[in-house]
Amino acid sequence: MRAVTTSPTPSDVDVVLPCLNEADALPWVLARIPPGWRALVVDNGSTDGSAVIARALGATVVHEPRRGFGAACHAGLTAATAEIVCFCDCDASLDPALLVPFVRQVHDRTADLVLGRRRPRGRGAWPLHARAGNLALALMLRRRTGLRLHDLGPLRAARREALLGLGLTDRRSGYPLQMVVRAADAGWRITEHDVPYLPRTGASKVTGTWRGTWQAVRDMSRVLSEAPAPSGATAASERGGTPR
């Protein structure tokens, strides 16, 4: 019987963790960063000592004074130096250890962008209004790009140079969606994996209320109305990604 072999887990990986007052969640999250990977905690104006805690736990801290999820994510991306960059929320709702197969797929060039499809675990993990907003966006994304994705969640992995080549401009809630839209326009191979989604630690800054959720939907709707990027201008295959 032939043994099944898998490629080793790449070690040249940076994990971007946008952070706004996540002192209680940081120990759990940082303890689950895979060995050899670097955690980049992007402090987005925390007042609870998150940056101090993150640094004490061995993370590299990046300061981004401009408020906004996209501003924090992009600050982490520009600070990253690894070949592969991952993104993960810093609120203990997602386990960064789940990124290992994402990174392996990007490293093996079987995908250019790998996304996590959130599957809620536990009461209150994913409020109804947040799910409704996510579903609406997924349907709009399908009409805009043809991608049959189920989620636009924050857990994801791709190559750093290719991501920078997308020229992402949104600095609010539309950043994750803009990444997917521009990657699709550039012909990237995009896949998703089911991941457990846990009740977050602390109050959500975006999806904890109807108002926050629909503000995010509005930001993302604006992204969907953008004109497509020039054909082939940011193709992943031209930046070390997977040829189609």
Disulfide bonds with the S-S distance in Angstrom:
none
